[in-house]
Amino acid sequence: MKSTIVKLLSLTCAAALLAPAALQAAKDPVSPQALASLKRMSDSLAAAKAFTYTSRTISEVPAKNGQFLTLFSTADVALKRPDKLRAHLTGEAPHFDFYYDGVTAAAFSPANKVYSLSKAPATIDAMLPALEKETGIRMAAAGLLSSNPYAVLTRGLTSGLAVGSTPVNGTPCEHLAFRGDGVNWEIWIESGTRALPLRLAVTFTDRTNLPRVIVEFSDWSLRPSLRPSDFIFHPPAGSREIPFLSVVKP
């Protein structure tokens, strides 16, 4: 009898100790520490009038037979706020150059010498969701390119936690994990004063087979020398115009 009472008391004490944490998790599923780190990173990007970086991406895409393939690609990205964006994509994914000058979005496939042009909204913030709606292209790093990354990245969050500190290619980082509608994502942020993102992992939970994208960022420059002409597309001689999706999809 005494043994049973002792066990019951032990279980009661354990439940009492765990209850505050469980209640706090229920009330506050998004960690304030994770949000603070995310805000620090977002402020660094938002404060930059322009930036460039290189990214290496591992993505899972469906083949014609339904099997998901793992593709490796590289992108060199240049951004100038509020209405200039350029990206050069190479690797196993379709090669193409993307230009946005505040008026027109253009995609060009050097291998096939084909391009597509589309009228675009007047800001990067408006252009990126419009591009996804029109073409179905969802850029994993789109939230980082907005004028207010924190507002975009925290929209619809259902949970978030600070996983801990870990290096990414030798640089100390804070590893954060979040969930939202149709997506689970993780981000690794520099622990230093720049607080820039060095890795991003996204799982699309609203898609068949839960495809995943992993992006690693390097060569960040927050004070690049960029000219307006760098973002204007001029169709090369001998190239021809085709529908947008034919340029950017296999």
C-alpha positions as CSV (number, residue, x, y, z in Angstrom):
1,M,0.0,0.0,0.0
2,K,2.8,2.4,1.0
3,S,4.6,1.6,-2.3
4,T,1.4,2.4,-4.3
5,I,1.0,5.7,-2.4
6,V,4.6,6.7,-3.1
7,K,4.2,5.9,-6.8
8,L,1.0,8.0,-7.0
9,L,2.7,10.9,-5.2
10,S,5.7,10.7,-7.6
11,L,3.4,10.7,-10.7
12,T,1.4,13.6,-9.2
13,C,4.6,15.6,-8.6
14,A,5.8,14.9,-12.1
15,A,2.5,16.0,-13.6
16,A,2.6,19.2,-11.5
17,L,6.1,19.9,-12.8
18,L,5.2,19.2,-16.4
19,A,1.8,21.0,-16.4
20,P,3.2,24.6,-16.5
21,A,5.4,23.8,-19.5
22,A,2.6,22.1,-21.3
23,L,0.2,25.0,-20.6
24,Q,2.8,27.5,-21.8
25,A,3.3,25.5,-25.0
26,A,-0.4,25.5,-25.6
27,K,-0.7,29.2,-25.0
28,D,2.5,30.2,-26.7
29,P,3.4,27.6,-29.4
30,V,5.8,30.1,-31.2
31,S,8.9,30.5,-29.1
32,P,9.7,34.2,-28.3
33,Q,13.4,33.3,-28.6
34,A,12.9,31.9,-32.1
35,L,10.9,35.0,-33.1
36,A,13.6,37.3,-31.7
37,S,16.3,35.6,-33.8
38,L,14.1,35.7,-36.9
39,K,13.4,39.4,-36.3
40,R,17.1,40.2,-36.0
41,M,17.7,38.5,-39.4
42,S,14.8,40.2,-41.0
43,D,15.9,43.6,-39.8
44,S,19.4,43.1,-41.3
45,L,17.8,42.2,-44.7
46,A,15.2,45.0,-44.6
47,A,17.8,47.6,-43.8
48,A,19.8,46.7,-46.9
49,K,18.9,48.9,-49.9
50,A,20.5,46.3,-52.1
51,F,22.2,42.9,-51.8
52,T,23.6,40.0,-53.7
53,Y,24.2,36.4,-52.8
54,T,24.9,33.0,-54.2
55,S,22.6,30.0,-53.3
56,R,22.9,26.3,-53.8
57,T,19.6,24.5,-53.8
58,I,18.6,20.8,-53.5
59,S,15.0,20.4,-54.6
60,E,12.6,17.4,-55.1
61,V,10.4,17.5,-58.2
62,P,8.1,15.0,-59.8
63,A,9.2,13.2,-62.9
64,K,6.8,12.2,-65.7
65,N,6.4,8.7,-64.1
66,G,5.5,10.2,-60.7
67,Q,8.8,9.4,-59.1
68,F,10.4,12.4,-57.3
69,L,13.8,13.4,-58.5
70,T,16.4,15.3,-56.5
71,L,17.9,18.2,-58.5
72,F,20.9,20.3,-57.6
73,S,21.1,23.9,-58.8
74,T,22.9,27.2,-58.2
75,A,21.6,30.8,-58.4
76,D,23.3,34.1,-58.3
77,V,20.8,36.7,-57.1
78,A,20.9,40.5,-57.1
79,L,18.3,42.7,-55.6
80,K,17.8,46.5,-55.4
81,R,14.9,47.9,-53.5
82,P,12.1,48.4,-54.2
83,D,11.7,47.2,-57.8
84,K,14.8,45.4,-59.1
85,L,15.6,41.7,-59.1
86,R,17.9,39.5,-61.2
87,A,18.7,35.8,-60.9
88,H,21.0,33.5,-62.9
89,L,20.1,29.8,-62.4
90,T,22.3,26.9,-63.4
91,G,22.6,23.2,-62.5
92,E,20.3,20.2,-63.0
93,A,17.1,22.3,-62.8
94,P,16.2,24.3,-66.0
95,H,18.9,26.9,-66.7
96,F,17.4,30.4,-67.1
97,D,18.0,34.0,-66.3
98,F,15.3,36.1,-64.6
99,Y,15.0,39.9,-64.8
100,Y,12.6,42.2,-63.2
101,D,12.9,46.0,-63.6
102,G,9.8,47.3,-61.9
103,V,7.7,47.1,-65.1
104,T,8.5,43.8,-66.8
105,A,9.4,40.3,-65.7
106,A,11.5,38.3,-68.1
107,A,12.8,34.7,-68.2
108,F,15.5,33.7,-70.8
109,S,16.8,30.2,-71.5
110,P,20.3,30.6,-73.0
111,A,20.5,26.9,-74.1
112,N,17.4,27.2,-76.3
113,K,17.6,30.9,-77.0
114,V,13.9,31.4,-76.0
115,Y,12.5,34.0,-73.7
116,S,9.2,35.2,-72.2
117,L,8.1,38.6,-71.1
118,S,5.2,39.5,-68.8
119,K,4.0,42.8,-67.4
120,A,4.7,42.9,-63.6
121,P,3.5,44.8,-60.6
122,A,5.6,47.9,-59.6
123,T,7.4,46.4,-56.5
124,I,9.2,43.2,-55.6
125,D,6.7,42.7,-52.8
126,A,3.8,42.6,-55.3
127,M,5.7,40.9,-58.1
128,L,6.7,37.7,-56.3
129,P,3.2,36.5,-55.3
130,A,1.9,37.6,-58.7
131,L,4.6,35.4,-60.4
132,E,3.6,32.4,-58.3
133,K,-0.1,33.0,-59.0
134,E,0.4,33.4,-62.8
135,T,3.0,30.6,-63.3
136,G,2.8,28.4,-60.3
137,I,6.5,29.1,-59.5
138,R,7.0,29.1,-55.7
139,M,10.4,30.5,-54.7
140,A,11.6,29.0,-51.4
141,A,13.5,32.1,-50.5
142,A,10.9,34.6,-51.6
143,G,10.1,35.7,-48.1
144,L,13.8,36.8,-47.7
145,L,13.5,39.1,-50.7
146,S,10.5,41.2,-49.4
147,S,10.9,44.6,-47.9
148,N,9.6,43.3,-44.6
149,P,10.8,39.7,-44.3
150,Y,9.6,39.3,-40.7
151,A,6.0,40.1,-41.6
152,V,6.0,37.6,-44.5
153,L,7.8,34.8,-42.6
154,T,5.6,35.0,-39.5
155,R,2.3,35.2,-41.4
156,G,0.2,32.2,-40.4
157,L,2.7,30.6,-38.1
158,T,1.3,27.8,-36.0
159,S,4.4,26.8,-34.1
160,G,8.1,27.8,-33.8
161,L,11.0,26.8,-31.8
162,A,14.7,27.6,-31.3
163,V,16.5,24.3,-32.0
164,G,19.9,25.5,-30.8
165,S,23.3,26.7,-32.0
166,T,25.2,24.9,-34.8
167,P,27.8,25.8,-37.4
168,V,27.0,26.0,-41.1
169,N,30.1,25.6,-43.2
170,G,32.1,26.8,-40.2
171,T,30.0,29.8,-39.2
172,P,28.1,29.7,-35.9
173,C,24.4,29.9,-36.5
174,E,21.1,29.7,-34.6
175,H,18.8,26.9,-35.9
176,L,15.1,27.7,-35.9
177,A,12.1,25.6,-36.9
178,F,8.6,26.8,-37.8
179,R,5.3,25.5,-39.1
180,G,2.6,27.2,-41.1
181,D,-0.3,26.4,-43.4
182,G,0.9,23.9,-46.0
183,V,4.6,24.3,-45.0
184,N,7.2,23.3,-42.5
185,W,10.4,25.2,-42.6
186,E,13.7,25.7,-40.9
187,I,16.3,28.4,-41.1
188,W,19.9,28.8,-39.9
189,I,20.9,32.4,-39.1
190,E,24.4,33.8,-38.4
191,S,25.0,34.3,-34.7
192,G,27.1,37.4,-35.5
193,T,26.1,41.0,-35.9
194,R,25.0,40.6,-39.6
195,A,22.5,37.9,-38.6
196,L,22.1,36.7,-42.3
197,P,20.5,33.5,-43.3
198,L,22.9,30.7,-44.3
199,R,20.6,27.8,-44.8
200,L,16.9,27.3,-45.4
201,A,14.9,24.0,-45.5
202,V,11.3,23.9,-46.6
203,T,8.9,21.0,-46.7
204,F,5.6,21.6,-48.6
205,T,3.1,19.7,-46.6
206,D,0.3,20.7,-49.0
207,R,1.8,18.8,-51.9
208,T,1.9,15.1,-52.9
209,N,4.9,13.2,-51.4
210,L,5.8,16.3,-49.3
211,P,8.6,17.6,-51.5
212,R,11.5,19.3,-49.9
213,V,13.8,22.2,-50.8
214,I,17.1,23.0,-49.1
215,V,18.9,26.2,-49.9
216,E,22.4,27.2,-48.7
217,F,23.4,30.9,-49.0
218,S,26.9,32.2,-49.4
219,D,28.9,35.3,-50.6
220,W,26.4,37.8,-49.2
221,S,27.1,41.4,-50.0
222,L,24.9,44.1,-48.5
223,R,26.6,47.0,-50.3
224,P,26.9,45.8,-53.9
225,S,27.5,48.1,-56.9
226,L,24.4,47.7,-59.0
227,R,23.1,49.7,-62.0
228,P,19.4,50.0,-63.2
229,S,20.6,48.5,-66.5
230,D,21.7,45.3,-64.7
231,F,18.0,44.4,-64.3
232,I,16.8,45.1,-67.9
233,F,16.4,42.2,-70.3
234,H,17.4,42.7,-73.9
235,P,16.5,39.7,-76.1
236,P,19.7,38.4,-77.8
237,A,19.8,38.2,-81.6
238,G,18.3,35.0,-82.9
239,S,16.2,34.3,-79.8
240,R,12.4,33.9,-79.9
241,E,9.6,34.6,-77.5
242,I,7.5,31.8,-76.1
243,P,5.0,31.3,-73.2
244,F,6.5,31.9,-69.8
245,L,6.1,28.4,-68.3
246,S,7.9,26.9,-71.3
247,V,11.1,28.8,-70.3
248,V,11.2,28.1,-66.6
249,K,9.9,24.5,-66.4
250,P,11.3,21.3,-67.9
